[in-house]
Amino acid sequence: MRAEDVIRLKGILPTDLGSEEIRRAFPEELLQRSVFTARQTSVPYLVQLKDVALRFAGGEISEATARAELLETLQAMGHAQSDGGGIANPASRRRLNLILETQRRMASSVARLNSETPATLLAWPAWELRRWERRKAPRGDWMQRWQSAAESVGYEGVARHTARMVALKSSPVWGALGAGAGGFRDTLGNPYPPFAFSSGLAWADVDAATARRLGLDVGSDSLPSASISPSREEIAEAARKAGFDLGEGLA
């Protein structure tokens, strides 16, 4: 499975809620299976966003081209970059870049999960969370986030007594990290990178010998959950459980 395949499988979720409200209103299983953005109820725009994100993730178009296509539609809807460059403006360069990059990275992580096999897990049973991309103002609290997430799951599958953020691929710490354990509100609710908006951290494979040296019980590990390969029926069922009717938005 490729990143673009993950996006292709997703449904459309129009909503007039803000980011934090969305996380409170909808279950993670629905959000992980949907293309949405805060305070966007236009189904045609979300359908286009899904298509553009799919082509961007697949390398068919550049980020600049993807952004330009979305901006043209947003301007026709009455939005303009002159409204301001902040994240709250749907047509701002910053927001469009954030949406496109987040969709691409989330899809890449899910595709990576789907590629795991017993053989790869035997050789590389753990992940390390480390910085892969620089940020002008990087968060300085990732170790605090990590410790909070690890404590919330009783350090299950988490390497202790190390300054490295390492855990088995099946450890529940990844879900806790994405859920904002410890009270962090800028997380995305996913058990895979990016765990928070605009995060430059990502996974690096950790080999079996290193995992054992860090005290992890490699032999008891199991395949991590890929979680996203939904059918239309599965998306609709997740929406039904949330009391939400996707109607024609399901695509």
N, C-alpha and C positions, 0 to 999 in steps of 0.2 A: 504494500500500500504506500502510495506517495502522498505528500502533503496536499496536493490538489484533489486527490481522491477523498481525503477527509472532509474538505470543504464541500465537495460535490454532494456528499451524503447528508449534509446539514439541512435543517429546515429554516424557515424565516420566522422571526419573532418580533412583530411590531409592538412597541410599548411607549407610553408617555412618561415612564418612570425614570428617575435618576439612577446613577450607578449603584449606590448603596441600597436604594429601594428595590432595584431589580434583584439583587442578591437575597433580600429578605422575602420577596414575593414569589420567586420561582425556585424550584428545586434544582440542585446542581446538575442532575441528569438531563434536565430540559435545557439548561443554559449551555452545557457542553455539546449539545446536539443542535444548536441554533446559531444563526447569524443574526446579530442584533447590535444596536448601539443606543446609548442612553437618549431618551426623549426623541425617539424617531418612530413615528407611526406610519410612514409612507411605505406601503408594501412594494410598489414599483421601485422605489429607491433601494430598499433592502435587497430586492431581487438583483438589481444591478450591482450592489455592493458585493453580494455573493459571487457573481460572475467575475467582477473585476479582481476580487481577492483570490479567486481560483486561478485566474490567468497569471496574476502576480506571483502566487506561490509556485506555479509551474514554470516560471521563467519566461512566459510568453510575452510579457510586457514589463517595462521598468516601473519603478515606484513613481517616477514623474508622470509617466503616461497614465498609470492607474489613478493617480491623484487628479490629473486633468480631466479624465472622463467623469469622475465623481463630481468634481467642481462644476462642470458644465450642467449637470442635472440639478445640483443644489442651487445654482444661480437661477435656473428656470423655476425653481420652487420658491424663489424670493430671498435666498441667502446670498451674502456677498462677503468676500474676504475683507472688505472695508469695514464690516461690522466689528472687526477686531481680530487679533491673531490668537486670542486665548483659547484654551481647550474647550470652553463652553460653546464656542461658535462652530456649528457643524461644517462650515466651509473654510475654516482656518487650516493653513498648511500643517500646523502642529497637530491638530486633531486628526486630520486625514492620514498623516504619516503614522500616528499612533495606532489608529484603527487597522491600517493595512499591515503594519509590522506585527501587531499583536495577533491578527488572524493568521499570518504566515507562520509565526513562531509556534503558536499553539498547534496548528495543523502539523508542523514538522515534528513536534514532540509526540503527538498521537501516532503519527506514521512510524516514528522510532519505536514506540511501545509495541506496535503491531509487528515490528520486525524481529522482536525478541523470540528466541527459541530455546529449548532446553540446552542445546549445544553452546549458544552464545552466553547463556546465563551461567553455565559451568565455568566458562573462561573469564567472564566479566560479570560477577554477581552483584556488584554494587555501583552506585553512582556517587560522584562528588559534585557538589554545587560550588561552582567557581565563577569568577568574572571572565566573560568572553568579550564584552563590548564596553568601551569607555563611556562615561557619562560626565557632563559638565559639573553636575552636582550629585555625585553618587550617594546612595543611602549608606549611612555609617552604622546601621543597626542590624545587619544581616546575621551576625552571630547571636545577637539577642533574640531575633526572630527564630533562629535555628534552635536555640536552647528552649524557648517557649514551646515550640512545636514538639521537640523531643520529650520534654517533660509531660506534655499533654497526652502522649501515647506511651508513657512509661519507658521511654528509651528502647522500645521494641525495634530491633533491627538497626539501631543507631550506634555508630562507633563512639565510644566514650574516651575521655582523657586524651583528646587531640584537638588541636586548633582547626582541624580540617572539618568541613561539613560533609561527612560521608555516611551513607546508610545503604542497606540492602535495597535492591530494586523493588522488592515487595513490601518494604517497610511502610507502615501507615503514616510515618512522619511527613511524607510528601503531600498527602492529603491535608494534614494538619497545617503545614506551611502555607499551602494555597488557600486554606480556609481562614487564615489570619489568627491562628492560635496565639494568645497573649494580648489580643485586643487590637491588632493591626487592621486598619480599614481600607487600605489601598490594594488589597490582594484581589485576585481574579477568581478564586474559588476552585481552581483546577489542581489536580495532583501531579502537575507537570509544568515545566517552564513555558512562558514566564509566569512566575508565581505572583508578581505584582505589576501594576501598570508601569511601563517604561523601564522595566528591570533589564539590566545588562548581564544578569547571571544565567548560566545554563549548565546542563549536565555534562560531565566527563566520565567515561567508563573507568571503573576501578577493577583491576585484575584480581583473581582469586588469592594469589599470594599476599598482595597488599591488604586485601580485605581481612584475611586471617591475622595478619600482623597487627591490624588495628582492633582485633578482638571480636570480629564478626563471625557468627556461626554460619558459615557458607553452606554447609551440607544440608541445613534445614530450610533453605530458601525455596521459593516457588516462583513461577512466572508472574510478573506484575500484570495488573489489569490494563488491557488496552482501552477498554470502556467505550470507544466510539467506533462503531460500525453499524449504525442504526438503519433500520428500514423505515419507510414512511409510517408504518403502523406503530413502530416503537416510539417514534417522535410524537405521534398523535396520542399515544397512551401516556407518555410523560406529561404532555400538555393537559390531558384530561384529568390526571391526578392532581395537577396544580389548579384545576378549575378554570382553565383557559382554553378558549376555542380558537384554534389557528385559522380555521376556515380556509379561504383561498390563499392565505399566507403560506400554507405548507407547500414547499417546493423542493 
